[in-house]
Amino acid sequence: MAQHQLMTVLDKMYRLHQLLLELAEKKTEIIKANDMNGLDQMLKDEQKYVAAIQTMERERQKVTAEWTGRAETTLSECINQTSGEVREKLEGLRNQLMDITAELKERNDLNQKLVYQSLQFVNISMNMLQPQPEQPTYGNPAKQSARPAKRSMFDKGV
């Protein structure tokens, strides 16, 4: 009975990860389009899936603990206690979960790089529009006042 419960939980976890991967792929397009409202909504949607995955992980831990009688039981330990068709199904589900989490990690890394690049672009643009004032130096004030004032690219030429 616990074996079938575990398979059901793993299958649900896989489906949730698939949906989360789909959101991550949509997030890439939203980031490329610089859609901040869409990105905000996407983050809220992702949080719902992450919470559901955490709930399923707690359920998986509960089922494996009931199966083995130990609180800290891994999926591999459960698989090692089975044989035949049940073992093949559990191994297949484990492999699917490992594959999709690897894909999800790659997509999240890409999204993180895209966001970082967007932030760099914003910083460069802001620095071009608002040049930083010169840092104060300690020297002869007469020599400093002889230098022309640094002007922004938007200052009207005389």
C-alpha positions, 0 to 999 in steps of 0.5 A, a space after each residue: 500500500 505504501 508503495 502505491 502511495 509513494 508512486 502517487 506522490 512522486 507522480 504528483 510532484 513530477 506534474 507540479 515540477 512540469 508546471 513550474 518548468 512551464 512557468 519558468 519558460 514563460 518567465 524567460 519571455 517576460 524578462 526578455 520583454 521587460 514586462 515588470 507587471 507580468 514578472 510580478 504576477 509570474 513570481 506570485 504564480 511560482 510561489 503557489 507551485 513551490 508551496 504545493 511541491 513543499 506540501 507533496 515533499 512532506 507527504 513523501 517523507 510521511 509515506 516513506 517514514 511509514 513504509 520503513 519505520 524511520 523518519 529520515 528515509 530516502 527514496 533510494 532506500 525505499 527503491 532498494 527495498 522493492 523489486 520487479 515492476 514496483 522497483 522499475 516504476 519507482 526508479 522511473 519516477 525518481 529519474 523523471 524527477 531528477 531530470 525535470 529538476 535539472 531542467 528547472 535549475 538550468 532555466 532558473 539559472 538562465 532567468 537569473 542571468 537575464 535579470 542580472 543583465 537587465 539590471 546592469 543595463 539599467 545601471 549603465 543607463 542611469 550612470 549615463 543620464 546622471 553622471 556622478 559628481 567628482 569625489 572631493 580631493 584635498 589640495 589647493 583650492 585655487 587650483 580646483 576652482 580653475 577647473 571647469 565644472 563637469 556638465 551633464 550631457 543634457 546641459 545646454 551648451 553656451 
